[in-house]
Amino acid sequence: MKRVQRRPYLTPLSDRVVIEHWEQQIDDRTAPLGDRLPGWDAGTDIHIRAEVFVNVEGIYQDCRLERDALLRLVLLWESSGTKLHGSGGAVDFTYKAASGRTALTAQIDGKLLADTLTLFVKLLFISPGTTQHQLVPKLSGSILLETPPHKIQLEGDGARFPIEVIDFTTTSFPHQAGWYLAWDPDDLEQPLLGDVRLYVNSRHPQIAKAVSDIQPETAGIREAVRLDLAQTLIRGVLLNPSFLENPDRYTPGTIGAAVRAMIRLYFDGYTLESVQQLTRHPHEFSALLQEKMKIFAYEQ
């Protein structure tokens, strides 16, 4: 087992602290926290829980620490879109603490986040106690170990915008269409929540019910809508010269930032030019996007 990083002091083996589960607390229940949060928006705080296994004896042995040396385990987060970072819960311990599982939690204000949220746990040196070994850290707060980051994509799959069910015969929309996405691909600086709206035709009650009353039996309709919206938004921004020139110019919460996150989520490793090339072959682009978005994966 390799050590985490070479530092000017002794550090524990990387398997001394292991994240067993990342979870999201939703009301009075918990759910597994994967690599994306579909449907998240900046008005929603995120409640995180990490279940961590700590091998206390192994840590103290690896670092040649006396039993009264004080260490700290802390949950940390950072967001790429806002460049902000912070900390959640922490646990201090000495050798007297038994090896085993402990839980760390964090409540993160949604307004501090955009694009991605990265979570990790650090083991910090606080004080040496009676330790005399020369290769112990000299500074309180020195990092002994850091767990692999858990990266979560925000906004890419489901940054929410308003949905309105109306009768299309009273509008200029095609009267038999199931839905219509109203937005301006030439003005990507506008706020996503204020300038994008999905209209659903009330003359198609099955579609209207699928988007307003979430039930398993209507998942297929929602997946079809989700795929169509992603295709529309991605194709639209890739026709905008300003977006192609500098996609990072758009601030969090804007249309440009949301679709930028979507493209980076589903086409990781692709250049914008290569994604644009794909859109010129609609059948290939659609099939690839289906795969990337895991459309109909609920049936598997």
C-alpha positions in Angstrom: 0.0 0.0 0.0 1.5 3.3 -1.1 1.5 6.3 1.2 -0.6 9.3 0.2 2.2 11.8 -0.5 5.8 12.4 0.4 6.0 15.1 3.1 8.7 16.2 5.5 7.1 14.1 8.2 5.7 10.6 8.6 2.2 10.0 7.2 -0.1 7.0 7.4 -0.9 4.5 4.7 -3.7 5.6 2.5 -6.1 2.8 3.6 -6.0 4.0 7.2 -8.9 6.3 6.4 -11.5 5.0 4.0 -14.8 6.6 2.9 -17.3 3.8 2.9 -20.4 5.8 1.8 -21.2 9.3 0.6 -24.8 10.1 1.3 -27.2 13.0 0.9 -29.7 13.7 3.7 -33.2 14.5 2.3 -35.7 15.4 5.0 -35.6 12.5 7.5 -34.0 10.0 5.1 -30.6 9.4 3.5 -29.9 8.5 -0.1 -26.6 7.5 -1.8 -24.7 10.4 -3.2 -23.5 9.7 -6.7 -21.6 11.7 -9.3 -24.5 14.1 -10.2 -27.5 15.8 -8.6 -30.3 15.8 -11.2 -32.8 18.6 -10.6 -30.6 20.6 -8.3 -30.8 24.4 -8.3 -29.0 27.1 -6.4 -31.9 27.6 -4.1 -31.4 24.1 -2.6 -29.0 23.5 0.2 -27.1 20.2 0.2 -26.8 18.1 3.3 -23.9 15.7 3.1 -23.1 12.7 5.2 -19.9 10.6 4.9 -19.4 7.3 6.7 -15.7 6.9 7.3 -13.7 4.0 8.6 -10.7 5.0 10.6 -7.8 2.6 11.6 -6.7 4.5 14.7 -4.0 2.0 15.7 -2.5 1.9 12.3 -2.3 5.7 12.0 -0.5 6.1 15.3 1.9 3.3 14.4 2.6 4.7 10.9 3.3 8.2 12.3 5.2 7.0 15.4 2.8 9.1 17.6 2.4 8.7 21.3 -1.1 7.8 22.6 -1.8 11.4 23.7 -1.1 13.0 20.3 -4.3 14.7 19.1 -5.6 14.3 15.5 -8.6 15.6 13.7 -10.8 14.2 10.9 -12.7 16.9 8.9 -15.0 16.9 5.9 -14.2 19.6 3.3 -15.8 20.8 0.1 -15.0 23.1 -2.9 -17.0 24.3 -5.9 -15.4 24.9 -9.3 -18.1 27.3 -10.5 -17.9 29.8 -7.6 -14.2 29.0 -6.5 -15.5 28.8 -3.0 -14.6 26.2 -0.4 -15.5 25.3 3.2 -15.6 22.7 5.9 -18.2 20.6 7.5 -18.1 18.4 10.6 -14.9 17.4 12.4 -13.9 14.8 14.9 -10.9 15.1 17.2 -9.4 11.9 18.6 -6.4 10.3 20.3 -5.2 6.7 20.4 -7.9 6.0 23.1 -10.5 6.2 20.3 -11.3 2.7 19.0 -10.8 1.9 15.3 -14.1 1.9 13.5 -16.7 3.9 11.7 -17.6 7.5 12.3 -19.9 9.9 10.5 -19.1 13.4 9.2 -21.7 15.8 8.0 -21.9 19.1 6.2 -24.7 21.5 5.3 -23.8 23.5 2.2 -25.6 26.6 1.2 -26.7 26.2 -2.5 -26.0 29.8 -3.3 -22.3 29.0 -2.7 -22.2 26.4 -5.4 -22.1 26.1 -9.2 -20.9 23.7 -11.8 -19.3 21.0 -9.6 -19.1 20.1 -5.9 -16.0 18.2 -4.7 -16.0 16.5 -1.3 -13.1 14.9 0.5 -12.0 14.2 4.1 -8.6 15.2 5.6 -6.8 13.8 8.6 -5.0 16.6 10.3 -2.2 16.7 13.0 -3.3 18.9 15.9 -0.7 18.4 18.7 2.1 15.9 19.4 1.3 15.3 23.1 4.4 13.6 24.5 5.7 12.4 21.1 9.4 13.0 20.7 10.0 11.5 17.3 11.8 13.9 15.0 9.6 13.1 11.9 6.3 14.4 13.4 4.8 17.6 12.0 6.0 20.8 13.4 2.8 22.8 12.7 -0.7 22.2 14.0 -3.1 21.6 11.1 -0.5 19.7 9.0 -2.2 17.3 6.6 -1.5 13.6 7.3 -3.8 12.1 4.8 -6.5 13.1 2.3 -9.1 10.8 0.8 -9.7 10.6 -2.9 -12.1 13.4 -4.0 -15.8 12.7 -4.6 -16.8 15.0 -7.5 -20.5 15.8 -8.1 -21.8 17.5 -11.2 -24.3 20.3 -10.4 -26.8 21.8 -12.9 -25.5 19.7 -15.8 -28.5 17.3 -16.0 -31.3 19.2 -14.4 -30.8 22.8 -13.5 -34.4 23.6 -13.1 -36.4 26.2 -15.0 -40.1 26.9 -14.8 -42.6 24.5 -16.4 -46.0 25.8 -17.5 -48.9 23.6 -18.8 -51.0 25.5 -21.3 -53.3 24.9 -24.3 -51.1 25.3 -27.4 -54.1 26.3 -29.5 -54.1 29.7 -27.7 -50.5 30.3 -28.7 -48.3 30.5 -31.7 -46.7 27.1 -30.9 -47.5 24.2 -33.2 -50.9 23.1 -31.8 -50.2 19.4 -31.7 -46.7 19.6 -30.2 -46.2 18.0 -26.9 -43.8 20.6 -25.5 -41.9 23.8 -26.4 -38.8 25.2 -24.9 -38.8 29.0 -24.9 -35.3 30.5 -24.7 -32.8 32.7 -26.5 -29.6 30.9 -27.6 -28.2 34.3 -28.6 -28.4 35.7 -25.1 -26.7 33.2 -22.8 -25.9 35.8 -20.0 -29.6 35.7 -18.9 -30.5 33.8 -15.7 -31.5 30.2 -16.3 -34.4 30.4 -13.9 -35.8 33.6 -15.3 -35.3 33.3 -19.1 -35.9 29.7 -19.9 -39.3 28.1 -19.7 -40.7 24.8 -20.7 -44.3 24.9 -22.0 -46.3 21.6 -22.0 -49.4 21.2 -24.1 -52.4 20.5 -21.9 -54.0 18.8 -24.9 -51.6 15.9 -24.3 -52.7 15.0 -20.7 -50.2 12.1 -20.4 -47.3 14.4 -21.0 -48.7 17.1 -18.7 -49.2 14.5 -16.0 -45.7 13.0 -16.5 -44.0 16.4 -15.8 -46.3 17.6 -13.0 -46.9 14.3 -11.1 -43.8 12.2 -10.9 -44.7 8.6 -11.1 -42.7 5.5 -12.2 -45.1 4.6 -15.0 -44.5 7.9 -16.7 -40.7 7.8 -16.5 -40.4 7.1 -20.3 -42.1 10.3 -21.2 -39.9 12.4 -18.9 -36.8 10.7 -20.3 -37.9 11.7 -23.8 -38.4 15.3 -22.7 -35.1 15.3 -20.9 -33.2 14.1 -24.0 -35.0 16.6 -26.3 -34.2 19.5 -23.9 -30.5 18.5 -23.7 -30.2 18.3 -27.5 -31.9 21.6 -28.0 -29.8 23.4 -25.5 -26.5 21.9 -26.6 -27.1 22.5 -30.3 -28.3 26.0 -29.5 -25.2 27.2 -27.6 -22.8 25.6 -30.1 -24.3 27.9 -32.8 -23.4 30.9 -30.6 -19.9 32.3 -31.6 -19.4 33.9 -28.2 -19.9 30.6 -26.5 -17.5 28.8 -28.8 -14.9 31.6 -28.3 -15.0 31.5 -24.5 -17.4 29.2 -22.7 -16.0 30.1 -19.3 -17.2 33.7 -19.6 -20.6 32.9 -18.2 -21.3 33.4 -14.5 -23.0 30.8 -12.3 -26.8 30.7 -12.7 -26.8 31.9 -16.3 -28.0 29.9 -19.3 -24.4 29.7 -20.7 -23.0 28.3 -17.4 -25.7 25.7 -17.1 -25.3 24.4 -20.7 -21.5 24.6 -20.3 -21.8 22.2 -17.3 -24.1 20.0 -19.3 -21.6 19.6 -22.1 -18.7 19.0 -19.8 -20.7 16.3 -17.9 -21.8 14.4 -21.0 -18.8 15.0 -23.2 -15.9 14.8 -20.8 -12.7 14.6 -22.9 -14.3 16.2 -26.0 -13.4 19.6 -27.3 -16.2 22.0 -28.1 -15.2 21.7 -31.8 -15.6 17.9 -31.7 -19.0 18.2 -30.0 -20.1 20.7 -32.6 -19.0 18.2 -35.3 -21.2 15.6 -33.7 -24.2 17.8 -33.9 -23.8 17.9 -37.7 -24.7 14.2 -37.7 -28.0 14.2 -35.8 -28.5 10.5 -35.6 -25.0 9.8 -34.2 -25.3 12.8 -31.8 -28.7 11.7 -30.5 -27.6 8.1 -29.9 -24.4 9.2 -28.2 -26.3 11.6 -25.9 -28.8 8.9 -25.0 -25.8 6.8 -23.9 -24.1 9.6 -22.0 -27.4 10.6 -20.2 -28.3 7.0 -19.4 -31.7 7.6 -21.0 -34.1 4.8 -19.9 -31.5 3.5 -17.5 -34.3 3.1 -14.9 -35.4 0.0 -16.9 -32.1 -1.8 -16.4 
